[in-house]
């Protein structure tokens, strides 16, 4: 299992990105469409090609940040959305982020990192979210695999998040894409 920066970049170079929907996912689009404050600071960790960032930016959200290991993935965003601020496309490690945000979007990143980092992820999210900040997105609800996406289940995930977040929504996702139907949980977690 190679989770290095080079390995991730090679996956994008070789288009070995089976999790990539090629568009904003329906559950996240529906959530974004009800947001009113266009000035909210948003982080998309492990954003990859980040159709979510593209969608938000085109809807008028100007404080959208994407962090990813893959320079190729970040360049793909630059090509699709040339006016997306380059300073908001961060080549690096999510765990090194020190800026704070109002909202973090989870879209396949949590299930792509090594499962031993999940507790650290929950703590880091708590650290970088402002008071009453939200972690919103989808988690894979599939058996824990030995390779990406690693998967897991609601009971396991709750153990990581419960110490730091109020679990406002943590339910099976009813509007997943066809190839993910019945395999995702939608989450909306509020920092305690």
C-alpha angles and dihedrals in degrees: 000000000000113000097164124133090252092051092051092047091050090054090057093043090052093039090238090150107120092163091061111105095193089232141047109292116250096238092053094042089054090050093047092050091062095050112109105182107079090184095066114126108239130190124195106191118203085007098167110181086352105204083173091065090046092051094047093047092050089050090058102266103138101175098069118135128190123195121190142152092228118086088188092057092049090048089053088060091049090053095048095041108027094177094053104119108260090212088064093058103081121195103206151066122317089219090062095057113118101171118099127234140194095220135022120195119213115204114156095316098104091053092045097058121082107278090234086069096057096096089047089050092054091048092047091050088052090051097049099042119089121235108301089007117162135230107201132173148073133307125194112254098201134111115290106267130202090236139036126331088041097190128192137171142269095261092053093045094049089059090061098045104034096079092057108026143048105235102227095164125011106151143127109284111248098191104046120145115269095262092050099042110138091007103086139073120207114220134192110177125178120208111248 
